Amino acid sequence: MKINQVRQPLLSIIIPIHNGENEIARCLNSIYSHNITQEQLEVICVDDASTDETYKLLSMWKNNKENLRIIRHGQNKRQGGARNSGMNIAQGKYVTFLDHDDVYVPGGLENVINLLSQLERQNPGHSLDILMFDYIKSDDPDKKMNYSHNSPEMMPGYSFLSQQECSWYVWHYLYRMEYLRSKQRKFREYVLFEDSDFILGVLAHAHRVQYIPMPLVCYFVSGTRIGQTTASDMQKLIDQRLLSCMAIKNEARIMNHADAVEGVRRGGGGGGV
């Protein structure tokens, strides 16, 4: 009997969504308008306890898209929790994230898929852990957020952090799924600022990181995204940013301790390196 083997998708895209009925079609259209086979790509939409028609719209999309998977939260866990749920089921060799009110630039995903395929052929067994791209902003589409002063050289994550300009947007990068799982990297849940300490952690421990000078995401800047911020909301934002800074400080402490232990091990206990 012949058994049909399911091919592992090259890339998983995880999209956290909360009350995104007005933007999700635009977001998904920017993915499916690319000339990419569904076998190469997996799209995971995480409905984070929406109270509008988001889940209904996602279900309609799924009827026509074999590579679209939907997770529905009964409780709002914010973007960190939604991204964790997506990572738990992701099957792609690489994973990236996209906010439901952002889109991919035309041709961006095709360029990424071609690049990943080329890297896989050139460096079998030595895949990149993280790739960083450029992006553009919707309020100025002709202005590319360019990091061209960064070196395109492949380097360890700690070198990347110390030598390159880094972004704290999680959708600014692609990550090798096996690397994230081996380091047990997860987002903090139920908080507003879940991104900066995640980025610091995954970059710091990566062996192979590279900046690719091409735009991938169009970041939508709009009044609906900024919204009306009350004094109470602002205090919550400040509190969560402080928690994020504390998490970054703890990450640095863990890294320093690991370096010290490694130095002792190499020096035979005498403290030399």
TIMARZA-111029 format. One record per atom (N, C-alpha, C): x, y, z; residue in three letters. Coordinates in steps of 0.05 Angstrom, whole numbers, padded with zeros to 5 digits, always signed. Example, Ala and Ser with C-alpha at 12.3 -4.5 7.8 and 13.67 -1.06 7.14 Angstrom:
+00264-00114+00156ALA +00246-00090+00156ALA +00264-00066+00156ALA +00257-00045+00142SER +00273-00021+00143SER +00258+00001+00157SER 
***
This chain:
+00017-00024+00000MET +00000+00000+00000MET +00018+00025+00000MET +00012+00044-00017LYS +00027+00068-00019LYS +00017+00088+00001LYS +00036+00099+00016ILE +00029+00119+00036ILE +00037+00147+00026ILE +00018+00165+00026ASN +00024+00193+00017ASN +00036+00208+00040ASN +00061+00217+00037GLN +00075+00232+00057GLN +00068+00262+00054GLN +00061+00274+00077VAL +00055+00302+00077VAL +00081+00318+00079VAL +00086+00335+00060ARG +00110+00351+00060ARG +00109+00373+00081ARG +00130+00377+00096GLN +00131+00398+00115GLN +00132+00425+00101GLN +00113+00443+00109PRO +00114+00470+00097PRO +00140+00484+00104PRO +00150+00501+00087LEU +00174+00516+00092LEU +00170+00538+00112LEU +00146+00550+00112LEU +00141+00573+00129LEU +00113+00572+00141LEU +00111+00577+00167SER +00086+00581+00181SER +00083+00611+00187SER +00059+00622+00181ILE +00053+00649+00188ILE +00032+00649+00210ILE +00038+00660+00233ILE +00019+00661+00255ILE +00007+00689+00258ILE -00020+00691+00258ILE -00033+00717+00258ILE -00051+00718+00283ILE -00044+00732+00304PRO -00062+00736+00326PRO -00083+00757+00319PRO -00108+00751+00327ILE -00130+00769+00319ILE -00149+00773+00342ILE -00156+00798+00347HIS -00177+00804+00367HIS -00194+00826+00355HIS -00219+00819+00349ASN -00238+00837+00336ASN -00227+00850+00311ASN -00220+00832+00293GLY -00207+00842+00268GLY -00224+00839+00243GLY -00251+00840+00246GLU -00268+00836+00223GLU -00264+00856+00201GLU -00255+00880+00207ASN -00251+00900+00186ASN -00224+00899+00172ASN -00205+00884+00183GLU -00178+00884+00171GLU -00169+00856+00162GLU -00181+00835+00172ILE -00170+00808+00167ILE -00170+00800+00137ILE -00191+00809+00122ALA -00192+00802+00094ALA -00168+00815+00079ALA -00163+00839+00085ARG -00140+00853+00073ARG -00114+00839+00079ARG -00111+00830+00104CYS -00087+00816+00113CYS -00084+00790+00098CYS -00105+00773+00097LEU -00103+00747+00084LEU -00100+00750+00054LEU -00113+00770+00042ASN -00109+00775+00014ASN -00080+00780+00007ASN -00066+00794+00024SER -00038+00800+00019SER -00021+00775+00020SER -00030+00754+00033ILE -00016+00729+00033ILE -00023+00712+00009ILE -00048+00709+00004TYR -00057+00690-00017TYR -00055+00702-00045TYR -00049+00728-00047SER -00045+00740-00073SER -00017+00733-00084SER +00000+00722-00067HIS +00027+00715-00076HIS +00026+00688-00092HIS +00044+00685-00110ASN +00046+00661-00126ASN +00062+00640-00111ASN +00049+00629-00091ILE +00062+00609-00074ILE +00044+00585-00071ILE +00054+00561-00074THR +00037+00537-00070THR +00030+00534-00041THR +00006+00523-00036GLN -00003+00520-00009GLN +00014+00500+00007GLN +00028+00482-00007GLU +00046+00463+00006GLU +00070+00477+00018GLU +00078+00500+00008GLN +00101+00514+00018GLN +00095+00531+00042GLN +00070+00536+00046LEU +00062+00556+00066LEU +00039+00546+00084LEU +00040+00553+00109GLU +00019+00547+00128GLU +00011+00573+00142GLU -00015+00578+00143VAL -00025+00603+00155VAL -00042+00595+00180VAL -00034+00605+00203ILE -00048+00598+00228ILE -00060+00624+00239ILE -00087+00626+00239CYS -00101+00649+00250CYS -00111+00641+00278CYS -00104+00658+00297VAL -00112+00653+00325VAL -00132+00675+00333VAL -00158+00667+00335ASP -00179+00685+00343ASP -00178+00687+00373ASP -00168+00710+00383ASP -00164+00713+00412ASP -00189+00724+00426ASP -00210+00707+00427ALA -00235+00713+00440ALA -00248+00738+00429ALA -00250+00740+00402SER -00263+00763+00390SER -00292+00763+00396SER -00304+00787+00397THR -00333+00790+00402THR -00347+00800+00377THR -00333+00802+00355ASP -00346+00811+00330ASP -00348+00787+00311ASP -00348+00792+00285GLU -00352+00770+00265GLU -00325+00758+00255GLU -00304+00762+00270THR -00278+00752+00262THR -00278+00722+00257THR -00288+00706+00275TYR -00288+00677+00272TYR -00305+00668+00248TYR -00327+00680+00244LYS -00344+00674+00221LYS -00330+00679+00195LYS -00316+00701+00193LEU -00301+00708+00169LEU -00278+00688+00164LEU -00264+00681+00186LEU -00242+00662+00183LEU -00252+00635+00174LEU -00275+00627+00183SER -00287+00601+00175SER -00293+00601+00146SER -00303+00624+00135MET -00309+00626+00107MET -00283+00624+00090MET -00262+00637+00100TRP -00236+00635+00086TRP -00226+00606+00086TRP -00229+00592+00108LYS -00219+00565+00110LYS -00232+00546+00090LYS -00257+00551+00083ASN -00271+00534+00064ASN -00256+00532+00037ASN -00240+00552+00030ASN -00226+00553+00005ASN -00196+00551+00006ASN -00186+00549+00031LYS -00157+00549+00034LYS -00149+00524+00051LYS -00136+00505+00038GLU -00129+00480+00052GLU -00107+00485+00073GLU -00090+00505+00068ASN -00068+00510+00087ASN -00074+00530+00109ASN -00099+00537+00112LEU -00108+00556+00132LEU -00118+00541+00157LEU -00106+00546+00180ARG -00115+00533+00205ARG -00124+00555+00224ARG -00145+00548+00240ILE -00157+00567+00258ILE -00156+00557+00286ILE -00148+00573+00305ILE -00150+00568+00333ILE -00168+00589+00345ILE -00186+00581+00363ARG -00204+00600+00376ARG -00201+00599+00406ARG -00193+00622+00418HIS -00191+00624+00447HIS -00218+00631+00460HIS -00224+00618+00482GLY -00247+00625+00497GLY -00242+00649+00515GLY -00217+00654+00521GLN -00209+00676+00538GLN -00187+00692+00524GLN -00189+00719+00526ASN -00169+00736+00514ASN -00142+00734+00528ASN -00122+00725+00513LYS -00095+00722+00524LYS -00075+00742+00513LYS -00085+00761+00497ARG -00069+00781+00484ARG -00050+00768+00463ARG -00035+00785+00450GLN -00019+00775+00428GLN +00001+00753+00436GLN +00013+00756+00459GLY +00032+00736+00468GLY +00020+00709+00470GLY -00003+00707+00483GLY -00017+00682+00486GLY -00026+00670+00459GLY -00036+00688+00441ALA -00044+00679+00415ALA -00021+00668+00399ALA +00002+00681+00400ARG +00026+00672+00386ARG +00035+00645+00397ARG +00034+00642+00423ASN +00042+00616+00435ASN +00024+00594+00425ASN -00002+00599+00424SER -00020+00578+00414SER -00014+00570+00385SER -00007+00590+00369GLY +00000+00585+00341GLY +00026+00569+00339GLY +00046+00576+00356MET +00071+00561+00355MET +00068+00532+00364MET +00049+00527+00382ASN +00044+00500+00392ASN +00036+00480+00370ASN +00024+00490+00349ILE +00014+00472+00328ILE +00029+00477+00301ILE +00046+00497+00300ALA +00060+00504+00275ALA +00076+00480+00265ALA +00075+00475+00239GLN +00089+00453+00227GLN +00112+00462+00208GLN +00114+00488+00203GLY +00134+00498+00184GLY +00162+00496+00195GLY +00181+00494+00177LYS +00209+00494+00186LYS +00217+00521+00197LYS +00205+00542+00186TYR +00209+00569+00196TYR +00181+00580+00204TYR +00181+00600+00222VAL +00157+00613+00231VAL +00161+00643+00231VAL +00139+00657+00225THR +00139+00686+00228THR +00112+00695+00238THR +00110+00720+00245PHE +00085+00730+00256PHE +00076+00755+00240PHE +00049+00759+00239LEU +00038+00782+00225LEU +00014+00792+00241LEU +00013+00818+00247ASP -00010+00829+00260ASP -00033+00830+00240ASP -00058+00827+00250HIS -00081+00824+00232HIS -00087+00850+00216HIS -00077+00873+00226ASP -00081+00898+00211ASP -00057+00906+00194ASP -00038+00888+00191ASP -00015+00893+00173ASP -00017+00875+00149ASP +00000+00880+00129VAL -00001+00863+00104VAL +00028+00858+00095VAL +00030+00839+00077TYR +00056+00834+00064TYR +00058+00851+00039TYR +00081+00862+00034VAL +00085+00878+00010VAL +00083+00859-00015VAL +00074+00869-00037PRO +00072+00852-00061PRO +00098+00840-00069PRO +00098+00814-00072GLY +00122+00799-00080GLY +00140+00792-00056GLY +00134+00803-00032GLY +00152+00799-00009GLY +00154+00769-00001GLY +00131+00756+00001LEU +00131+00728+00009LEU +00144+00710-00011LEU +00140+00716-00037GLU +00154+00700-00058GLU +00184+00702-00055GLU +00193+00727-00050ASN +00222+00731-00046ASN +00232+00715-00022ASN +00217+00715-00001VAL +00225+00701+00023VAL +00226+00670+00019VAL +00205+00660+00006ILE +00204+00631+00001ILE +00228+00623-00017ILE +00233+00639-00037ASN +00256+00633-00055ASN +00282+00634-00040ASN +00285+00654-00022LEU +00309+00657-00007LEU +00313+00634+00012LEU +00292+00626+00026LEU +00294+00603+00045LEU +00301+00577+00030LEU +00289+00573+00007SER +00295+00550-00009SER +00324+00549-00018SER +00334+00572-00026GLN +00362+00575-00034GLN +00381+00569-00010GLN +00374+00580+00013LEU +00391+00576+00037LEU +00391+00546+00045LEU +00368+00533+00042GLU +00366+00505+00049GLU +00384+00488+00030GLU +00385+00495+00005ARG +00402+00480-00014ARG +00431+00486-00009ARG +00438+00511-00003GLN +00466+00518+00000GLN +00479+00509+00026GLN +00462+00508+00047ASN +00473+00502+00074ASN +00457+00480+00088ASN +00456+00456+00076PRO +00441+00435+00089PRO +00453+00428+00116PRO +00435+00427+00136GLY +00444+00421+00163GLY +00455+00445+00179GLY +00456+00469+00165HIS +00466+00493+00178HIS +00447+00516+00173HIS +00422+00511+00179SER +00401+00531+00173SER +00404+00556+00191SER +00396+00578+00181LEU +00396+00603+00197LEU +00376+00600+00220LEU +00383+00611+00243ASP +00364+00611+00265ASP +00344+00634+00262ASP +00353+00658+00253ILE +00336+00681+00252ILE +00344+00698+00227ILE +00324+00708+00213LEU +00329+00727+00191LEU +00313+00752+00197LEU +00326+00775+00193MET +00313+00801+00196MET +00310+00815+00169MET +00287+00828+00165PHE +00282+00841+00140PHE +00276+00871+00144PHE +00272+00886+00122ASP +00263+00913+00124ASP +00232+00913+00124ASP +00220+00937+00128TYR +00191+00939+00126TYR +00185+00967+00117TYR +00160+00972+00109ILE +00151+00999+00102ILE +00127+01006+00120ILE +00122+01032+00121LYS +00099+01042+00137LYS +00077+01052+00119LYS +00052+01047+00127SER +00030+01053+00110SER +00026+01083+00107SER +00034+01099+00126ASP +00030+01128+00124ASP +00050+01141+00105ASP +00070+01125+00096ASP +00090+01135+00077ASP +00100+01111+00061ASP +00083+01100+00043PRO +00090+01076+00028PRO +00117+01077+00013PRO +00125+01102+00005ASP +00150+01104-00010ASP +00174+01104+00008ASP +00169+01105+00034LYS +00192+01106+00053LYS +00196+01078+00065LYS +00217+01065+00057LYS +00224+01039+00068LYS +00239+01042+00093LYS +00231+01027+00114MET +00246+01027+00139MET +00271+01010+00135MET +00292+01024+00127ASN +00316+01011+00117ASN +00337+01009+00138ASN +00348+00984+00140TYR +00369+00979+00159TYR +00395+00973+00143TYR +00398+00986+00120SER +00420+00979+00102SER +00447+00985+00114SER +00448+01001+00136HIS +00474+01005+00149HIS +00482+00980+00164HIS +00463+00962+00169ASN +00470+00936+00181ASN +00486+00919+00161ASN +00503+00902+00172SER +00518+00883+00155SER +00500+00860+00148SER +00500+00851+00123PRO +00485+00827+00115PRO +00500+00801+00121PRO +00522+00804+00135GLU +00538+00780+00142GLU +00524+00763+00163GLU +00526+00737+00160MET +00515+00719+00180MET +00533+00719+00205MET +00520+00721+00229MET +00536+00723+00253MET +00521+00711+00277MET +00535+00705+00299PRO +00521+00696+00323PRO +00502+00718+00334PRO +00482+00709+00349GLY +00462+00728+00359GLY +00473+00750+00377GLY +00493+00743+00394TYR +00504+00763+00412TYR +00519+00784+00397TYR +00532+00776+00374SER +00545+00796+00357SER +00525+00813+00343SER +00503+00801+00334PHE +00482+00816+00321PHE +00471+00838+00340PHE +00467+00831+00365LEU +00456+00850+00385LEU +00476+00873+00390LEU +00501+00867+00390SER +00521+00887+00397SER +00530+00904+00373SER +00527+00893+00349GLN +00538+00907+00326GLN +00517+00919+00307GLN +00492+00908+00308GLN +00472+00916+00289GLN +00450+00932+00303GLN +00435+00947+00286GLU +00411+00960+00296GLU +00388+00939+00295GLU +00376+00934+00317CYS +00355+00913+00319CYS +00328+00926+00322CYS +00308+00911+00313SER +00280+00919+00316SER +00267+00903+00339SER +00248+00915+00352TRP +00233+00901+00374TRP +00206+00891+00365TRP +00200+00893+00339TYR +00176+00882+00328TYR +00180+00852+00321TYR +00164+00835+00332VAL +00168+00806+00328VAL +00163+00798+00299VAL +00146+00814+00285TRP +00140+00807+00257TRP +00162+00816+00238TRP +00183+00828+00249HIS +00205+00838+00233HIS +00225+00816+00227HIS +00220+00792+00238TYR +00239+00770+00235TYR +00225+00744+00226TYR +00241+00726+00216LEU +00233+00698+00212LEU +00250+00681+00231LEU +00239+00660+00242TYR +00253+00644+00262TYR +00252+00614+00254TYR +00273+00600+00259ARG +00273+00571+00254ARG +00258+00558+00277ARG +00238+00543+00270MET +00220+00532+00291MET +00235+00513+00310MET +00253+00497+00299GLU +00268+00478+00316GLU +00285+00493+00336GLU +00296+00516+00328TYR +00312+00532+00346TYR +00294+00543+00369TYR +00271+00554+00363LEU +00253+00565+00384LEU +00245+00543+00403LEU +00239+00519+00393ARG +00230+00498+00411ARG +00253+00486+00427ARG +00277+00486+00416SER +00300+00475+00431SER +00307+00494+00454SER +00302+00520+00451LYS +00307+00539+00472LYS +00282+00545+00489LYS +00260+00532+00482GLN +00235+00535+00496GLN +00227+00564+00499GLN +00229+00578+00476ARG +00222+00607+00476ARG +00192+00610+00473ARG +00180+00625+00491LYS +00152+00631+00491LYS +00148+00660+00497LYS +00124+00670+00490PHE +00117+00698+00497PHE +00103+00698+00524PHE +00106+00721+00538ARG +00090+00725+00562ARG +00062+00730+00554ARG +00042+00719+00569GLU +00014+00721+00562GLU +00000+00741+00580GLU -00023+00751+00570TYR -00041+00770+00584TYR -00028+00797+00589TYR -00007+00804+00574VAL +00006+00830+00578VAL +00007+00845+00552VAL +00013+00871+00553LEU +00014+00888+00530LEU +00041+00887+00516LEU +00063+00888+00531PHE +00089+00889+00519PHE +00102+00862+00522PHE +00096+00844+00503GLU +00107+00817+00504GLU +00130+00813+00484GLU +00137+00835+00470ASP +00154+00831+00447ASP +00184+00835+00453ASP +00191+00856+00468SER +00220+00863+00470SER +00236+00842+00484SER +00226+00830+00506ASP +00242+00810+00520ASP +00244+00784+00504ASP +00223+00778+00488PHE +00223+00755+00470PHE +00245+00758+00449PHE +00246+00782+00436ILE +00266+00787+00416ILE +00294+00785+00427ILE +00298+00798+00451LEU +00325+00797+00463LEU +00333+00768+00468LEU +00315+00752+00479GLY +00322+00725+00486GLY +00329+00708+00461GLY +00313+00710+00440VAL +00318+00693+00417VAL +00343+00702+00402VAL +00348+00728+00401LEU +00372+00737+00388LEU +00397+00730+00403LEU +00396+00733+00429ALA +00420+00729+00446ALA +00430+00700+00445ALA +00412+00681+00442HIS +00421+00653+00443HIS +00424+00640+00415HIS +00418+00655+00394ALA +00419+00644+00367ALA +00448+00641+00358ALA +00453+00620+00342HIS +00480+00615+00331HIS +00484+00630+00304HIS +00463+00631+00288ARG +00465+00642+00261ARG +00442+00662+00256ARG +00449+00687+00254VAL +00429+00708+00249VAL +00438+00725+00225VAL +00420+00733+00209GLN +00427+00749+00185GLN +00406+00769+00179GLN +00415+00793+00171TYR +00398+00814+00161TYR +00396+00812+00130TYR +00372+00813+00120ILE +00367+00812+00091ILE +00355+00838+00082ILE +00369+00853+00065PRO +00359+00880+00057PRO +00337+00879+00036PRO +00313+00870+00045MET +00290+00871+00028MET +00265+00875+00045MET +00246+00891+00036PRO +00222+00896+00052PRO +00203+00872+00051PRO +00190+00867+00073LEU +00171+00844+00075LEU +00143+00853+00084LEU +00142+00867+00106VAL +00116+00875+00117VAL +00110+00904+00113VAL +00084+00910+00108CYS +00075+00938+00108CYS +00060+00942+00135CYS +00072+00959+00152TYR +00062+00964+00179TYR +00041+00986+00177TYR +00016+00980+00184PHE -00005+01000+00182PHE -00006+01018+00206PHE -00003+01044+00201VAL -00004+01064+00222VAL -00030+01079+00217VAL -00049+01077+00236SER -00075+01090+00232SER -00086+01099+00259SER -00107+01115+00258GLY -00120+01125+00282GLY -00132+01102+00298GLY -00142+01081+00284THR -00155+01059+00298THR -00134+01043+00313THR -00109+01044+00304ARG -00089+01029+00319ARG -00080+01044+00343ARG -00077+01070+00340ILE -00068+01086+00363ILE -00090+01089+00383ILE -00114+01096+00373GLY -00137+01097+00391GLY -00136+01120+00411GLY -00156+01121+00428GLN -00158+01140+00449GLN -00147+01128+00475GLN -00125+01139+00485THR -00112+01128+00509THR -00120+01144+00533THR -00133+01131+00552THR -00141+01144+00577THR -00118+01143+00597THR -00121+01158+00619ALA -00100+01159+00639ALA -00096+01131+00651ALA -00118+01116+00654SER -00116+01089+00665SER -00101+01071+00645SER -00108+01074+00619ASP -00094+01058+00599ASP -00064+01064+00598ASP -00057+01090+00601MET -00029+01098+00600MET -00014+01086+00624MET -00027+01085+00647GLN -00014+01074+00671GLN -00009+01044+00666GLN -00028+01030+00654LYS -00025+01002+00648LYS -00001+00998+00628LYS +00000+01015+00608LEU +00022+01014+00589LEU +00049+01017+00603LEU +00051+01036+00621ILE +00076+01041+00635ILE +00083+01017+00653ILE +00063+01007+00667ASP +00067+00983+00684ASP +00077+00960+00668ASP +00065+00955+00645GLN +00073+00932+00628GLN +00101+00936+00616GLN +00108+00961+00609ARG +00134+00966+00599ARG +00155+00961+00621ARG +00149+00968+00646LEU +00167+00963+00667LEU +00171+00933+00671LEU +00149+00918+00669LEU +00151+00889+00671LEU +00169+00878+00649LEU +00166+00889+00625SER +00182+00880+00602SER +00211+00886+00607SER +00217+00910+00618CYS +00245+00917+00624CYS +00257+00898+00645CYS +00240+00891+00665MET +00249+00872+00685MET +00255+00844+00673MET +00238+00836+00654ALA +00243+00810+00641ALA +00268+00811+00624ALA +00274+00834+00611ILE +00299+00836+00596ILE +00323+00835+00615ILE +00321+00849+00638LYS +00342+00848+00658LYS +00347+00819+00667LYS +00325+00805+00672ASN +00328+00777+00681ASN +00341+00760+00659ASN +00334+00765+00634GLU +00346+00750+00612GLU +00376+00755+00611GLU +00384+00780+00615ALA +00413+00786+00615ALA +00427+00773+00638ALA +00414+00771+00662ARG +00426+00758+00685ARG +00430+00729+00679ARG +00410+00716+00666ILE +00413+00687+00660ILE +00435+00683+00640ILE +00437+00701+00620MET +00459+00698+00600MET +00486+00702+00613MET +00489+00721+00631ASN +00514+00726+00644ASN +00522+00702+00662ASN +00503+00691+00675HIS +00508+00667+00692HIS +00517+00644+00675HIS +00503+00640+00652ALA +00511+00618+00634ALA +00539+00622+00623ALA +00546+00647+00616ASP +00573+00653+00607ASP +00594+00647+00628ASP +00587+00654+00653ALA +00606+00650+00675ALA +00611+00620+00680ALA +00589+00604+00679VAL +00591+00575+00682VAL +00608+00563+00660VAL +00603+00573+00635GLU +00618+00562+00612GLU +00648+00569+00615GLU +00654+00594+00626GLY +00681+00601+00629GLY +00696+00584+00650GLY +00681+00578+00672VAL +00693+00560+00692VAL +00698+00532+00681VAL +00678+00523+00665ARG +00681+00496+00654ARG +00705+00494+00636ARG +00709+00514+00619ARG +00731+00514+00600ARG +00758+00518+00614ARG +00757+00532+00637GLY +00781+00537+00651GLY +00787+00516+00672GLY +00771+00495+00672GLY +00776+00473+00692GLY +00770+00481+00720GLY +00752+00502+00724GLY +00745+00510+00751GLY +00762+00532+00761GLY +00782+00541+00746GLY +00799+00562+00756GLY +00791+00590+00748GLY +00770+00592+00733GLY +00760+00619+00725GLY +00772+00629+00699GLY +00791+00614+00687GLY +00802+00623+00661GLY +00784+00615+00639GLY +00788+00627+00616VAL +00772+00621+00592VAL +00791+00612+00570VAL 
***
